[in-house]
Amino acid sequence: MATQSIEAKPKMKVVLAEVFGYCWGVRRAVDMVEQARQALDGEITTLGPIIHNPQVIEKHKTMGIGFRPNLDEIGGGTVVLSAHGVSPRVSELARDKGLNVIDATCPYVTKVHRAAKKMAQEGYQIVLVGDHGHTEVKGVLGAIEQVGGEIYVVSKPEEVAELPLGRKVGVVTQTTQTAANFGAVLAEVAKRAYEVRAYNTICGATDELQAAAEKLASEVEVVIVIGGRPSANTRRLRDICEKEGVPAYHIETKEEIQSEWLQGKSVVGVTAGASTPDWLVDDVIRYLSDGEQRLPERRLLADDEVQSAYH
């Protein structure tokens, strides 16, 4: 019998994506700020959201971890740089203010900075495939500005035609882009430049999340995608599922699930963006299954990897 409403959850099979939720870099950043709070006295403030998940930010407020969007608003104590990274100048200014700086930038984001700077210093114009205005993108722009390079941000291949490209062009990508979009932009750049060098700086965890979401969508009748509204990678997971021909809904918490989404459906898939904590995923799974299913145990970051951040 088909499920008619969310109240009929016992008749619904819940299928969890093979890969979902926190990637290593996000888990590392969250653990760094939370363990810093336990180990250090004084004010601890994140510069911008540590990750793009409002529920995590609210949890941190209850732990005494502050949040400020601008460095000028942080007067003292410890500042934690987000997983998305910042420009080198911002990091320098924080230290010049006498702040204790904990850099929680994802190592994969740091690789984007290094690759782009290397090519810029070798005379390449840089094309960054990314979301205009995204925190990670702003950090890369600042890194290229520091070395006096020339950089352009494009979010889709159609934007390449508008760029004043020269003979030598280097291409990198925001870590959460899709391989398809990166490849499409690269193909357009190759049509217009004599020499093209490219680094595929998409995070491996992003590839795995997206592949798992695509597979999940092929096996279920509807997909619930959990993640913060500001999370670009979560929105892409929803888009990937929809391209497979199934309805997909982006939610932050279980309270947003609407009964009409599930009417006539007997198999629902669940996935989550890279900034979504396990406890939010568990809430949704238990809600959909009427408590009959729980989140499996997840691997946690080793304590010694976190402790080294501030000792």
N, C-alpha and C positions, 0 to 999 in steps of 0.2 A: 504494500500500500504506500502511495506517495506521501511524503511529509507535507502537511498543509500549513503549518505555522511553526514558529520557534518553540511553542509550547509542546510540540510533538517531537522534541529532541531525542527521546529514547529510540525512535525509529530511524534515526539519522546516523549514518556512518561518517566519522570524521577522519580524514586522511591528512597527515602532516607531511609537509615537504621534506625531502631527504636532507636538505640544507636550509637553514632559516635562522633569522635573528642575529644576535651579536657576532660580528666578525672579531678576529683577534685584536685588531687595532682599536676598535671601540671598547671591547672588554678591558683591554690594557689601560685605556684612558680613564674609564670609570673607576677601575680599581685603584689607579694612581691617586685620583683626587680623594676617594673615600678613605684609603689607608693613610694618606697625608693628613686628613682630618683627625684620625686616631693618633697619629704620631707627633704632630706639631701643635704648638700653642699659638695663640693669636688668630688674627683674621685669615681666612682662606677664601679666595674669590676666584671664580673662573672668568676669564676674559671672553665674553660671549658664551653661548651654550657649549658645554663640554662635548656634547653630541646633540644631534637634532631630534631630541625626544622630550616633549614637555613634561611627561610624567616623571622622568628621571630628574629633570631640573627641580620639580616640586619636591621630590624625595630628598634631594640634596639640601634644599632650604630647611627642611625639618632637621637635618643633621648639622646645621650651622655653617653650611657652605654657601657663600654669597655668589651673586651673579651680576656682572656689570657688562654692558655692551661696549663701553669705551674705556681705554686705559686711564684717561683723565679722571674718571670717577673712582679709581682705586687709590686710596691714600697711603696704604701701608700693608705690612704683613706679607702673605704669600699669594702669588698669582699663578694660576694654572692655565697654560695655553691649551686650547682645545685640540681634539683629535684631527680637526681639519687643517691645522697649521695657521701660521701668521706670516707676514712679511718679516724679513730679517730686521728691518728698521723698528718694527713694533717690539720685538724681543730686546733690541738694544735699548730702546726707550724705557722699557720696564726695569731693566737692570740699572740704568742711569738714575731712576727714581729711588733706588735702594731697595726695591722689592726682591723678595726671595722668589725666584722663578723656577717653576716646575714645567718642563716642556713635555706635554702629553701628545704631541704631534704623532700621528700614525707614521711608522717607518716607510710605508708605501707612499705616503704623501711626500715625505722627504726625498724619495727617489725621483718624484716628478720635478721638484725644485732643482735637484742636482743635474738631471738630464737636460732640462731647459737652460740652466745657466751654462753648462758646458758648451752647448751648441751656440748660445748667444755670444759667448766669449770667442768662439771660432768664426764669427761673422755671419751666422745664420739668422735670418728673421725667424721668429718663433710663432707658430700657430698652435694655440691651445684649444683642444676640443673640450668644451665644457659649458656649464650653465652660467650665463651672464649674471653677475652679482653674487654667486655662491661663495661662501667663506673660503673654501679650498682654492677657488680660482683667484680670489683677491690675494691670497698668500703667494701664489705663483707669480702674479703680476708684480708684486713687491720685490720678489727675488730677482726678476729680470731687470726691474728698475735699478736695483742696487748695482748691477754690473753694466748699466748703460745700454742694455739691449733693446730691441724692438719686438713687441709682442702683440698679437691679435687674438681675440677670443671668438670662436665660432661655435654655435650650438648645433648647427645642421649644415649639410653640404651646400645648400643653396646660398649660404652666406659667403662662401669662398670667393665667388665672382666679384664681390664688392671690395676685396682686399687689394691694396697696392703691392703685390708681391714682386720680389726681385728674383735673382737667379738662384740664390741659395736659401732654402726654406727648411726649417726643422719643425717637426710635428710631435707634440706630446698630448696626452689626454688626462682629463680629470679621472681620478681613480674609479669613480662609480659610473662612468659612461658604458654604453653597450658596445660590444665589439663591432656590431653592424654599423653603428653610427660613426665610430672611429674610422673604420675601413672606407666608408662612403666619403667622409671628409678628405681622407688621405688621397683617394682616387681623384678628387677634384683638384687638390693641390698639385698632384703630379701632372695634370694637364697644363698647368700654368707656370711651373718652375722648371729650370734646367736641372738643378741638383736638389734632391729631396732626401733628407735623413729623418727617420721616424723611430721613436721609441714607444712601444706599446706599454704604457704605464697604467693600464687598467689593473686593479687589484685582483689577484687570483680568487679571493673570496667573493668578489662581485660576480665574476664569471660563474662560480659555483652556485651562488644564490639564484642567478638568472636562469641557468640551465635547469636547476631543480624546480623552479617555478614553472618553466615551460613544460617539463615532464608532468608535474602535478596537474596542470590545467588540462592535459590530455587524458587524465584518468578520472576526473570528477565532473560534477554538473554545475558547480558554482565555487568560487574561491573567495575567501576572506583574507585580505592582505593587511597585516597589522603594522603600524608604524606612525611616527609623528607626521603631522601635516607638512612641516618644513623639510622632510627627508626626501631628497631627490631620488635616492636609490629605491625607496619604497614605492614611489610613484611609477618608477620604471617596472617594478615587479608587477604592479597592477596592469600596466600597458601590455607587458609580455603575455600575461594570462588572457587578456581580452583578445589579443591577436590570435590566440589558439581557439577562439570562438566560444568561450564561456564567459558568463557574467563574472566580473571581479569587482570587489568593493574594498575601498581603502578606509580603514577605521583606526582610531587610536586606542579605544577601549571597548570592552564587550557591550557596554551600555549603548553603543551606537548601532548595534546590529538590529536591522528591521525585519520583522516577521515575513513581509512580502518577498524579501530576497530569497527565502528558503522554501516558499510554497511550491509544491510539486517536485521538490528535490529530495533525493534519498542519500546522496553522497556529496559531502561538502569538503573542500580542500582548505587547508590553513597554511599560510606562509607568513613571513615577517621580514621587514627590512633590517639592514645591518645595524641600525641604532635602536632596535627594539629589545628590551630586556626579557629574559625568560619568564619572569613572573606575569607579564602582560599576556604572553603567548599561552601560558598555563591557564590564566583566567578565561580566555576565549575557548580553549579546548574543553575545559570542564563545563563551561556554560553550554556549549553546543551539544555536548554528549550527556548532559544532565548528570555530571559527576562521574560517569563511568570510565572516562579516559583522563589521563594525566600526562604532563610533559615528561619525557624520559630524561634521565640524568645527563647533564651537559658537562663537558670538560671545562675546568676553570683555569685561569692564569696562575702559574706558579708564583708563590709569594716572593721568592727571591728576585724575580724579574721586576716586580713592582717596587720593592724596598730600595733597589738601586737608584730609583728616581730622586730620592731626597736624602740619601745617606752618603 
